[in-house]
């Protein structure tokens, strides 16, 4: 049991640690909002999406879904569109620490936060394939209660990580009282997101 938990924890942490669109967006929203509670929709959505992906990977359902060329192609196209739109929205967004607070609140409604967070989690084929290829494959070493412990450890890492990331973002936001640093973070976040969209587009082109 302990071995399965440690294996799942280390594996999931290694996968989630690198800088990616999902991490950038969660951190960005933590820093963006004046009150941490306003970033919770993003944290909860990202955590729930990761929970879903991990569960699908462990039980093998996602392998069947992504086995279809057309489903994978549609997923990649949808991901590109969402990422391009999300990058544009973040580029134009104004942090709540800035002088125009009303504009800041209009930039990211809760619905838009949830939609964007879900899109970077579920419409990123590389993240999904990593989950299937690494976590799904590793889970084959376990059965019964050990597999459940392994799965819970992976899921727990996601919840703790995204919560911590949003808190770190909020700390940065509190330090940046004028909103200047947050504006720079927004621009960098948008560029990274557009970069991922272009990368997925190149991968899609080569697969056709």
Secondary structure in CASP SS format (residue, H / E / C, confidence):
PFRMAT SS
TARGET T0000
AUTHOR 0000-0000-0000
METHOD secondary structure of the structure
MODEL  1
X C 1.00
X H 1.00
X H 1.00
X H 1.00
X H 1.00
X H 1.00
X H 1.00
X H 1.00
X H 1.00
X H 1.00
X H 1.00
X H 1.00
X H 1.00
X H 1.00
X H 1.00
X H 1.00
X H 1.00
X C 1.00
X C 1.00
X C 1.00
X H 1.00
X H 1.00
X H 1.00
X H 1.00
X H 1.00
X H 1.00
X H 1.00
X H 1.00
X H 1.00
X H 1.00
X H 1.00
X H 1.00
X C 1.00
X C 1.00
X C 1.00
X H 1.00
X H 1.00
X H 1.00
X H 1.00
X H 1.00
X H 1.00
X H 1.00
X H 1.00
X H 1.00
X H 1.00
X H 1.00
X H 1.00
X H 1.00
X H 1.00
X H 1.00
X H 1.00
X H 1.00
X H 1.00
X H 1.00
X H 1.00
X H 1.00
X H 1.00
X H 1.00
X H 1.00
X C 1.00
X H 1.00
X H 1.00
X H 1.00
X H 1.00
X H 1.00
X H 1.00
X C 1.00
X C 1.00
X H 1.00
X H 1.00
X H 1.00
X H 1.00
X H 1.00
X H 1.00
X H 1.00
X H 1.00
X H 1.00
X H 1.00
X H 1.00
X H 1.00
X H 1.00
X H 1.00
X H 1.00
X H 1.00
X H 1.00
X H 1.00
X H 1.00
X H 1.00
X H 1.00
X H 1.00
X H 1.00
X H 1.00
X C 1.00
X C 1.00
X C 1.00
X C 1.00
X C 1.00
X C 1.00
X C 1.00
X C 1.00
X H 1.00
X H 1.00
X H 1.00
X H 1.00
X H 1.00
X H 1.00
X H 1.00
X C 1.00
X C 1.00
X H 1.00
X H 1.00
X H 1.00
X H 1.00
X H 1.00
X H 1.00
X H 1.00
X H 1.00
X H 1.00
X H 1.00
X H 1.00
X H 1.00
X H 1.00
X C 1.00
X C 1.00
X H 1.00
X H 1.00
X H 1.00
X H 1.00
X H 1.00
X H 1.00
X H 1.00
X H 1.00
X H 1.00
X H 1.00
X H 1.00
X H 1.00
X H 1.00
X H 1.00
X H 1.00
X H 1.00
X H 1.00
X C 1.00
X C 1.00
X H 1.00
X H 1.00
X H 1.00
X H 1.00
X H 1.00
X H 1.00
X H 1.00
X H 1.00
X H 1.00
X H 1.00
X H 1.00
X H 1.00
X H 1.00
X H 1.00
X H 1.00
X H 1.00
X H 1.00
X H 1.00
X H 1.00
X H 1.00
X H 1.00
X H 1.00
X H 1.00
X H 1.00
X H 1.00
X H 1.00
X H 1.00
X H 1.00
X H 1.00
X H 1.00
X H 1.00
X H 1.00
X C 1.00
X C 1.00
X C 1.00
X C 1.00
X H 1.00
X H 1.00
X H 1.00
X H 1.00
X H 1.00
X H 1.00
X H 1.00
X H 1.00
X H 1.00
X H 1.00
X H 1.00
X H 1.00
X H 1.00
X H 1.00
X H 1.00
X H 1.00
X H 1.00
X H 1.00
X H 1.00
X H 1.00
X H 1.00
X H 1.00
X H 1.00
X H 1.00
X H 1.00
X H 1.00
X H 1.00
X H 1.00
X C 1.00
END
